[in-house]
């Protein structure tokens, strides 16, 4: 059995920092596409929070505009995958799941994503984000399923500290206190140890303003076989 402490001697992690940054940023979306996605995000948040009886909102008028925009789309543009043919999946160092900024959690060009902004330093991976209103479960709180999804991506990127990577084996989340919507939050993740192909990862989600712990996680990832 071999072990790797958070950061260890730093070398495997340092070798992967550029890869983590590449995954985080992807390729910048065209300006008009980013405008479109930002508008869709605002529309999504508005659609779940607007109250016509209080705000004099005419959902029908907005629906007409959206339907007209959808009708104007070229035919045959819906694909079975967000990946294009030249985006190969071979190797931790070459595959980028956020190449065009369309990742469902990280992608600035994906209206479903919060998005989470990943960085890496000193043996730790951090993920900064704000859950807005369309991630709200109970009043004022982010839904636990979205919280777990964030842990999955942050823990997955943390495995690169071991110089390896692979799919999630198990993910266990402990919800410590309510996770608020509309405020800056931060995930942190690190490698606890490596046993054979099993990479054991720990993580935490906290409110940035007061460092209050919202949730913690433990995960096991399975390194790809040589």
N, C-alpha and C positions, 0 to 999 in steps of 0.2 A: 504494500500500500504506500502511495506517495501522498504528500500533503502540500498544499499551497496556501499560505496565509494571505490575507488581503493585501495586495500589492506585492508580497513576497520580496524578491530582489528587484522587482520592477521590470525586468527584461521582457517577459512574455507580454505584459500589459502594454509597455511602451511600443512594442512592435505592432500592436493592434490599434493604437490610438488613431492613426490616420484612417483606418478602416471604419472605426466608430464614427468619426467626423463625416466621412463620406456617406455613410448610411443616414446619419442625421440630416444632412443638408440636401442630399440628392442633387439633381440638376435644377437650377432655377426654372420655375414655370414661366412660360411666356406671360408678359404683363397682362394681356387681355384675359388669359385663362385664370390668372391669380385674381383679377378683378371679379371674374365670374364666380369663382369658388368663395371668395370673401362675401359676395352678395348672397350666395346660397346659404352660407353659414348664418348670416343675419336673418335670412328668411326662415330658416329652420328654427332659430331661437324665437323669433317673433311668432311663428305659427303655433308654438306650444305655450306661449305666455300671454298673447293678446286676448283681451276680453271685450268683445264687441259691445256689450251692454254698458261698459265703462269708458271705452276708448273711441266709440263711434267708428269701429272698424268695419269695413265692408269686405268680408272674406270673398264674396262673389266677384268683386271687381279685381282683387288680386289674383284669384284663381283664373280669371279670364286672361290676365297678362301672362301667367305661367303657362297656361295651355297654349297660348299663341306662340310663346317662345319654344315650347316642345314641338309644336307642329312645324316650326321653321327649321328644325334640325335636319341635316341630310339623312337620307335613308341608309340603312346598313352600317351605321357607325357603332352600334352596340356590339362589343366583343365578349367572348367567353372568359377572358382573363384580362387583368390590367397590365400584364406583361406583354411585351412585343417579342417577336421571334429572335432577336439578337441578344436578349437579356438572359444569358446562360445562368445555370444554377450551380456550377461546379466550383467547389472550394470556398472556404471561409473568406479568403482574401479577395476573391473576384466577384462573388455574387452580392449584388446590392438590391435589397428588397424595396428601397426607397429611391431608386435611380431617378425617376421623373417626378419625385415629390408626391407620389400617390399612395403611400403606405397608409393603412386605415388608422394607425395611431400616431405616426410621425409626420405624415405628409401634409405640407402646407397647401398642396394642390388637391387634397381630398377633403370635401366638406364634412365628412363623417369624423375626421380626426380632430382632437382638441386644438392643436396638435401638441405632442410632447417634444420638447427640445432636449436632445441627448448630448451630454458632454462627458469627457473622461479625463481624469487627472489623479495622480498619486494612488493608483490602484483601486480607485472608486469610479463608478459610473453614476451620473446624476441625470435625472429627467425632470425638467421644469415644465409646468403646464398650469392652465386654469380650466376647471370643469365649468362650463356655462350652463344655462338653464335647461338645455335639452339633454343634459346628463343627470338631471335632478330626479331622485327617487322619492324619499320622504321630503317634507318641506324643508328647503334650504340645504339638503344633504345630497351629495353625489351617490348614485346607485352603486351598490357593491360590485356588480358585475363589471362595470367600467373600471372600477378601482383594480380589480383582479387582472383585467386585460392590460392595464398599465404596468402592473408588476411583471407580467409575462414578458413584455418587451424589454423592460429595464434589466430583469434577471438574465434574459437571453443575451443582451449585450455585455453584461458583466462576465459571462463565461469566457469572453475573449481575454480576460486577465490571466486565464490558465494557458493561453496559446491554443485553445481548442474551441470548438463550437458544435452545436448539434441541436436536435429538437427537444422540446420540453418533455420530461418524463412525468414529473409530479409537480404540483404547485399548491401550497397550503397557505391560506391567507387568514390572519387574525385581525379582526376589526376592533381597534382599541377605543376609538372615539369617533364621533361623526366627522365626516369629511365635507367641509363646506363648499358650496358652489360659489363662483364669482370672485375667488381670491387666489393669489399665487400659491401653488403647492410644489413640493419637491420630493421626488423619489430618489433614494440612494440605494445602490446595489454593490455587492462585493462577493468574491469567491471565498468560501470558508475553507474548503479542502477539495482534493481530487482523489478518488479511489478508482483506479482503473479507468474505465470510460465514463464513470459517473462524476459529474461536476456538481458539487453542493454549493448553493448560492443563498445568501441572505439579503434581505432588502427591507426598506422602511419608507413610509410615506408620511410627510409632515407638512404642517402649515408653515410657510416661509416666515411670516411675521413674528411668530412666537415660538417656533420650533416644536409645537405640540404634535405628538405622534398621533396619527389617524389610524394607521394600520401597519402591520409588519407581515413579512412573507418568508417562507423557506421553500426552496425549489431544488429539484434534481434535474439536470440536463444530461443527455446521453451524447457523448462525443461521437462524431462520425468515425466509423472504422477506417483504418488506412487502406 
